[in-house]
């Protein structure tokens, strides 16, 4: 805990963080960092991004690497907008729930020292995805890009499913689809059952000879993003290739299972989909809509109002104006204030 700081917020409570001022919103995911600078009165004014994902190591998400990526973007945004020393920051980070201890321990104090931030909210990217998509309403959101997590709330507590990373889960994600597609390509290369000649041709076009694929993939620190880069090739083959179509049907089933695990069972909750993976279009969306209708007939499917970065902005504005009501849960969403930041 940072000296002079204290956690705030709780299930169903209103968390106030002063009135107005500059806001900083950050979305840290498997494909890089996106940053917004703005004001509580006007919302987002400008945004910048980096294509380098924040590293993870023995301590989990690396706060020093996050700051090294963040500071040049913030300085450029300060020059562009004239917003200096934002009072409120919201950082939505993939993996926060399981890999966020160092981030929670160090980032509020570092943001206070470097940028003058007085109130920092740390949120799992699933939380920012939820708020971006649905706002403060009961329901469930499936956030799918390089990774995948489902999150739901009745506005008294959060429920999450999956989001365990590309080695242990993220079932149905871009990395999962890409890996399954490459496995089918390798099966075709070997002459094993379950292979796809179409996916083999796409894989060789993208990565070169299959014998070199392990050497290209395994040493990469951004393996999930590399795997996810093949997901569009799977979707492109799905119309004519039954193996590729089967991969996407399986992905849709996994997504719907996760949504059903977190969606409130009472009332008329809403369900939204958010994330770049849904840009794959009908080859994924058609089977997914069927699975959601079958598993969650009581829920209303709605379009996402915004993405995780929009959610981080909404949370920042709510904190800055004292109007935010969200369930608090230490590993998924927490707020910390620093008294008299240097």
C-alpha positions as CSV (number, residue, x, y, z in Angstrom):
1,X,0.0,0.0,0.0
2,X,1.4,3.4,-0.9
3,X,2.1,5.7,2.0
4,X,-0.7,8.1,2.6
5,X,-3.1,6.1,0.5
6,X,-6.1,3.9,1.2
7,X,-8.3,1.6,-0.9
8,X,-11.8,2.8,-1.5
9,X,-15.0,1.4,-3.1
10,X,-17.1,-1.7,-2.3
11,X,-20.0,-3.7,-3.5
12,X,-22.7,-1.3,-4.6
13,X,-21.0,1.8,-3.1
14,X,-20.4,5.2,-4.7
15,X,-16.7,6.1,-4.9
16,X,-15.9,9.8,-5.0
17,X,-12.6,11.2,-6.1
18,X,-13.1,15.0,-6.0
19,X,-14.7,17.0,-8.6
20,X,-13.6,17.4,-12.2
21,X,-10.0,17.6,-13.4
22,X,-7.9,15.8,-15.9
23,X,-8.4,12.1,-16.5
24,X,-6.1,9.4,-17.8
25,X,-7.5,6.1,-19.1
26,X,-5.3,3.1,-20.1
27,X,-6.1,-0.2,-21.8
28,X,-3.3,-2.7,-21.5
29,X,-3.9,-5.9,-23.5
30,X,-2.2,-8.7,-25.4
31,X,-1.7,-6.5,-28.5
32,X,-0.3,-3.4,-26.8
33,X,-1.2,-0.3,-24.9
34,X,-3.9,2.3,-25.6
35,X,-4.1,5.6,-23.8
36,X,-6.6,8.5,-23.5
37,X,-6.2,11.8,-21.9
38,X,-9.1,14.1,-21.3
39,X,-11.2,15.9,-18.6
40,X,-14.1,14.9,-16.4
41,X,-16.2,17.6,-18.1
42,X,-15.4,16.7,-21.7
43,X,-14.3,13.1,-21.6
44,X,-11.7,11.8,-24.0
45,X,-9.8,14.5,-25.8
46,X,-7.0,12.5,-27.6
47,X,-5.6,9.0,-27.7
48,X,-2.3,7.3,-28.5
49,X,-1.2,3.7,-28.7
50,X,1.8,1.4,-28.5
51,X,1.9,-2.0,-30.3
52,X,4.2,-3.5,-27.6
53,X,2.4,-5.6,-25.0
54,X,3.4,-5.0,-21.4
55,X,5.7,-7.8,-20.2
56,X,4.9,-10.3,-17.5
57,X,7.6,-12.0,-15.4
58,X,8.1,-13.7,-12.0
59,X,6.2,-10.8,-10.3
60,X,3.4,-10.8,-12.8
61,X,2.6,-7.8,-14.9
62,X,5.7,-5.6,-14.9
63,X,4.9,-2.1,-13.6
64,X,8.2,-0.7,-14.7
65,X,7.6,-1.9,-18.3
66,X,4.1,-0.5,-18.2
67,X,5.4,2.9,-17.1
68,X,8.2,2.8,-19.8
69,X,5.5,2.3,-22.4
70,X,3.0,4.8,-20.9
71,X,5.1,7.8,-20.2
72,X,6.0,8.8,-23.8
73,X,2.4,8.4,-24.8
74,X,1.2,10.6,-21.9
75,X,3.8,13.3,-22.6
76,X,2.7,13.4,-26.2
77,X,-1.0,13.6,-25.2
78,X,-0.2,16.4,-22.7
79,X,1.4,18.4,-25.4
80,X,-1.5,17.7,-27.7
81,X,-4.3,18.5,-25.3
82,X,-2.8,20.9,-22.7
83,X,-4.1,18.6,-20.0
84,X,-1.3,18.3,-17.4
85,X,-1.1,16.3,-14.2
86,X,-4.4,14.4,-14.5
87,X,-6.0,13.9,-11.1
88,X,-7.6,10.6,-11.9
89,X,-6.2,7.5,-13.7
90,X,-7.9,4.3,-14.6
91,X,-5.7,1.4,-15.8
92,X,-7.5,-1.6,-17.3
93,X,-5.0,-4.5,-17.6
94,X,-5.3,-8.0,-19.0
95,X,-4.3,-10.5,-16.4
96,X,-4.8,-8.2,-13.5
97,X,-6.8,-10.7,-11.5
98,X,-4.1,-13.3,-11.4
99,X,-0.9,-11.4,-12.3
100,X,-1.6,-8.0,-10.8
101,X,0.0,-8.0,-7.3
102,X,3.1,-5.9,-8.3
103,X,0.9,-3.5,-10.3
104,X,-1.5,-3.0,-7.4
105,X,1.5,-2.5,-5.0
106,X,3.5,0.0,-7.1
107,X,1.5,1.7,-9.8
108,X,-0.6,4.2,-7.8
109,X,2.5,5.6,-6.1
110,X,4.4,5.7,-9.4
111,X,1.6,7.5,-11.2
112,X,1.4,10.0,-8.3
113,X,5.1,10.7,-8.4
114,X,5.4,10.9,-12.2
115,X,2.2,12.5,-13.2
116,X,0.6,13.9,-10.1
117,X,-2.3,11.4,-10.1
118,X,-4.3,11.5,-6.9
119,X,-6.7,8.7,-7.5
120,X,-5.9,5.5,-9.4
121,X,-8.3,2.7,-10.2
122,X,-6.9,-0.6,-11.3
123,X,-9.4,-2.8,-13.2
124,X,-9.2,-6.1,-14.9
125,X,-9.7,-5.5,-18.6
126,X,-12.9,-7.6,-18.3
127,X,-14.3,-4.9,-16.0
128,X,-13.4,-2.0,-18.4
129,X,-14.8,-4.1,-21.2
130,X,-18.0,-4.6,-19.3
131,X,-18.4,-0.9,-18.4
132,X,-17.6,0.1,-22.0
133,X,-20.1,-2.3,-23.4
134,X,-23.0,-2.1,-21.0
135,X,-22.4,0.6,-18.4
136,X,-23.9,0.1,-14.9
137,X,-26.5,-2.5,-15.9
138,X,-26.9,-6.1,-14.9
139,X,-25.7,-8.6,-17.5
140,X,-22.7,-10.3,-19.0
141,X,-20.0,-9.4,-21.5
142,X,-17.7,-11.6,-23.5
143,X,-14.5,-9.8,-24.2
144,X,-12.6,-11.5,-26.9
145,X,-9.4,-10.5,-28.7
146,X,-6.0,-12.1,-28.4
147,X,-7.4,-13.6,-25.1
148,X,-10.9,-14.1,-23.8
149,X,-12.8,-13.6,-20.6
150,X,-16.4,-13.4,-19.7
151,X,-17.7,-11.2,-16.9
152,X,-21.1,-10.6,-15.4
153,X,-22.7,-8.7,-12.5
154,X,-26.0,-8.1,-10.8
155,X,-24.4,-4.9,-9.6
156,X,-23.6,-6.4,-6.2
157,X,-20.7,-8.6,-7.1
158,X,-18.6,-9.6,-10.2
159,X,-18.6,-13.1,-11.7
160,X,-15.8,-14.0,-14.1
161,X,-15.1,-17.1,-16.3
162,X,-11.9,-18.0,-18.1
163,X,-9.3,-15.4,-18.8
164,X,-6.7,-17.9,-17.7
165,X,-4.2,-17.1,-20.5
166,X,-3.3,-18.9,-23.7
167,X,-1.7,-21.9,-22.1
168,X,-4.4,-22.7,-19.6
169,X,-7.6,-21.3,-21.1
170,X,-8.8,-18.3,-23.1
171,X,-11.0,-20.8,-24.8
172,X,-12.4,-19.4,-28.0
173,X,-10.1,-16.5,-28.1
174,X,-8.0,-15.3,-31.1
175,X,-5.0,-17.1,-29.8
176,X,-7.1,-20.3,-29.2
177,X,-8.5,-20.1,-32.7
178,X,-5.1,-19.4,-34.3
179,X,-3.5,-22.3,-32.4
180,X,-6.3,-24.7,-33.4
181,X,-5.9,-23.6,-37.0
182,X,-2.2,-24.1,-36.9
183,X,-2.6,-27.5,-35.3
184,X,-4.9,-28.5,-38.2
185,X,-2.3,-27.2,-40.6
186,X,0.4,-29.3,-38.9
187,X,-1.8,-32.4,-39.0
188,X,-2.2,-31.9,-42.7
189,X,1.5,-31.5,-43.1
190,X,2.1,-34.7,-41.2
191,X,-0.7,-36.7,-42.9
192,X,-2.6,-37.2,-39.6
193,X,-6.4,-37.2,-39.3
194,X,-8.1,-33.9,-38.6
195,X,-5.8,-31.9,-40.9
196,X,-6.7,-29.1,-43.3
197,X,-4.9,-28.6,-46.6
198,X,-6.5,-25.1,-46.9
199,X,-5.1,-24.1,-43.5
200,X,-1.7,-25.6,-44.3
201,X,-1.5,-23.5,-47.4
202,X,-2.5,-20.4,-45.4
203,X,0.0,-21.2,-42.7
204,X,2.9,-21.7,-45.1
205,X,2.0,-18.5,-46.9
206,X,2.2,-16.6,-43.6
207,X,4.9,-18.3,-41.7
208,X,7.0,-20.2,-44.2
209,X,7.7,-24.0,-44.1
210,X,6.0,-25.7,-41.2
211,X,9.2,-27.3,-40.0
212,X,10.4,-23.8,-39.0
213,X,7.2,-22.8,-37.1
214,X,8.2,-24.0,-33.6
215,X,11.4,-22.0,-33.9
216,X,9.5,-18.9,-35.0
217,X,6.8,-19.2,-32.3
218,X,8.2,-20.6,-29.1
219,X,10.9,-18.0,-28.4
220,X,8.6,-15.1,-28.9
221,X,7.5,-13.1,-25.8
222,X,4.3,-12.2,-27.7
223,X,3.2,-15.8,-28.6
224,X,-0.5,-15.1,-27.9
225,X,-0.5,-12.3,-30.4
226,X,1.3,-14.3,-33.0
227,X,-1.2,-17.2,-32.6
228,X,-4.1,-14.8,-32.8
229,X,-2.7,-13.3,-36.0
230,X,-3.7,-16.6,-37.7
231,X,-7.4,-16.4,-36.6
232,X,-8.5,-14.4,-39.6
233,X,-7.0,-17.0,-41.9
234,X,-9.2,-19.6,-40.1
235,X,-12.2,-17.5,-40.7
236,X,-11.3,-16.9,-44.3
237,X,-11.2,-20.7,-44.9
238,X,-14.4,-21.5,-42.9
239,X,-16.9,-21.2,-45.8
240,X,-15.3,-23.9,-47.8
241,X,-13.3,-25.9,-45.3
242,X,-15.1,-28.0,-42.7
243,X,-12.1,-28.2,-40.4
244,X,-11.8,-24.4,-40.2
245,X,-15.6,-24.1,-39.7
246,X,-15.4,-26.7,-36.9
247,X,-12.8,-24.6,-35.1
248,X,-15.1,-21.6,-35.1
249,X,-18.1,-23.6,-34.0
250,X,-16.0,-24.9,-31.1
251,X,-14.9,-21.4,-30.3
252,X,-18.5,-20.2,-30.3
253,X,-19.4,-23.0,-27.9
254,X,-16.6,-22.1,-25.5
255,X,-17.7,-18.4,-25.5
256,X,-21.3,-19.2,-24.8
257,X,-20.3,-21.6,-22.0
258,X,-18.3,-18.8,-20.3
259,X,-21.2,-16.3,-20.8
260,X,-23.6,-18.7,-19.2
261,X,-21.3,-19.2,-16.3
262,X,-21.4,-15.4,-15.4
263,X,-24.8,-14.1,-16.5
264,X,-27.3,-13.3,-13.7
265,X,-30.0,-15.9,-13.6
266,X,-32.8,-13.5,-12.6
267,X,-34.5,-10.5,-14.3
268,X,-33.7,-9.6,-17.9
269,X,-29.9,-9.2,-18.1
270,X,-28.2,-8.0,-21.2
271,X,-25.4,-9.7,-23.1
272,X,-22.9,-7.9,-25.2
273,X,-19.8,-8.9,-27.2
274,X,-16.8,-6.7,-27.3
275,X,-13.3,-7.1,-28.7
276,X,-11.5,-7.2,-32.0
277,X,-12.1,-11.0,-32.5
278,X,-15.7,-10.4,-33.4
279,X,-14.5,-8.6,-36.5
280,X,-14.1,-12.2,-38.0
281,X,-17.8,-11.8,-38.9
282,X,-20.4,-14.4,-39.7
283,X,-18.2,-17.5,-39.6
284,X,-17.9,-16.9,-35.9
285,X,-21.0,-14.8,-35.1
286,X,-23.6,-17.0,-36.6
287,X,-22.7,-20.1,-34.5
288,X,-22.2,-17.9,-31.5
289,X,-25.6,-16.3,-31.7
290,X,-27.1,-19.8,-31.9
291,X,-25.2,-21.0,-28.8
292,X,-26.2,-17.9,-26.8
293,X,-29.8,-18.2,-27.7
294,X,-29.8,-21.8,-26.6
295,X,-27.9,-21.4,-23.4
296,X,-29.3,-18.0,-22.2
297,X,-32.8,-17.6,-23.6
298,X,-33.8,-15.1,-20.8
299,X,-31.0,-12.7,-21.7
300,X,-31.3,-9.8,-24.2
301,X,-28.5,-9.5,-26.8
302,X,-27.5,-5.9,-27.3
303,X,-24.7,-4.3,-29.2
304,X,-21.7,-3.1,-27.2
305,X,-21.8,0.6,-26.6
306,X,-18.0,0.9,-26.5
307,X,-14.8,-1.0,-26.0
308,X,-12.5,-1.5,-23.0
309,X,-10.8,1.9,-23.5
310,X,-14.2,3.6,-23.5
311,X,-15.0,1.7,-20.3
312,X,-11.8,3.0,-18.7
313,X,-12.8,6.5,-19.7
314,X,-16.3,6.0,-18.3
315,X,-14.9,4.8,-15.0
316,X,-12.4,7.7,-14.8
317,X,-15.2,10.3,-15.4
318,X,-17.3,8.6,-12.8
319,X,-14.5,8.6,-10.2
320,X,-13.6,12.2,-11.0
321,X,-17.2,13.4,-10.6
322,X,-18.2,11.1,-7.7
323,X,-20.9,9.4,-9.7
324,X,-19.5,5.9,-10.2
325,X,-21.4,2.9,-8.7
326,X,-19.6,-0.4,-9.4
327,X,-19.0,-3.5,-7.3
328,X,-15.6,-3.5,-5.7
329,X,-13.5,-6.6,-5.6
330,X,-9.8,-6.5,-4.9
331,X,-8.4,-8.6,-7.7
332,X,-10.8,-7.2,-10.4
333,X,-11.5,-3.6,-9.4
334,X,-9.9,-1.4,-6.7
335,X,-9.4,2.3,-6.1
336,X,-6.5,3.9,-4.3
337,X,-5.9,7.5,-3.4
338,X,-2.6,9.2,-2.7
339,X,-2.4,12.2,-0.4
340,X,-0.3,15.1,-1.6
341,X,1.4,13.4,-4.7
342,X,4.8,14.8,-5.4
